[in-house]
Amino acid sequence: AQSVTQLGSHVSVSEGALVLLRCNYSSSVPPYLFWYVQYPNQGLQLLLKYTSAATLVKGINGFEAEFKKSETSFHLTKPSAHMSDAAEYFCAVSDLYSGGSNYKLTFGKGTLLTVNP
Amino acid sequence: NAGVTQTPKFRILKIGQSMTLQCTQDMNHNYMYWYRQDPGMGLKLIYYSVGAGITDKGEVPNGYNVSRSTTEDFPLRLELAAPSQTSVYFCASSYSLRYEQYFGPGTRLTVT
């Protein structure tokens, strides 16, 4: 079964510092990968997605992520954190090869990002 | 274009009561999903649908039922509510398996 590991349930950075949120997945075939953001009391919003095109993916709000097959990783980065980036971030993996009734989007447990002034 | 809407936003149920969580999308998506979110646990798939009249179980379907009579609507039914069903419920939709899922704002349910 597919699994997603987000290292660090809570990451704290200073405003203007680099943001690095880690995501590793387990898959023997290239999956589709997503990062979602959830602001307090809201639903999830797509930040970016990897669909087997370019390995460096740019998303909204200055975020980007790099797919590294050899490391089975899809870490999320932003060069300079802003106070408005404080939210919970979820990595998700889509197992497209299961097909039929076995398809699902597997989410990591989330990383809460705090940005300090 | 409202996207995915959910009602109600909040609900408190007593043990043993039943209720239906409503979900509607106006993007003409074939795929729709119900998730529950518990603190520190990410999202767990309850049920999903690949089109009107077709539904299937996800990871945690026990205690829930769904139906899909139209493309737009995908209600989730809770029968005999239990405290373990206290959670935040999200409905989502997507154009296909390859595309991103769009989420509703959620329903916060408490069972006491």
Interface residues (C-beta under 8 A of the other chain):
Chain A: V4 S9 Y32 F34 Y36 N41 Q42 G43 L44 Q45 L46 K49 T51 F90 S94 L96 S101 Y103 K104 L105 F107 G108 K109 G110
Chain B: V4 Y33 G40 M41 G42 L43 L45 Y48 D56 K57 G58 E59 F90 A92 L97 R98 E100 Q101 Y102 F103 G104 P105 G106
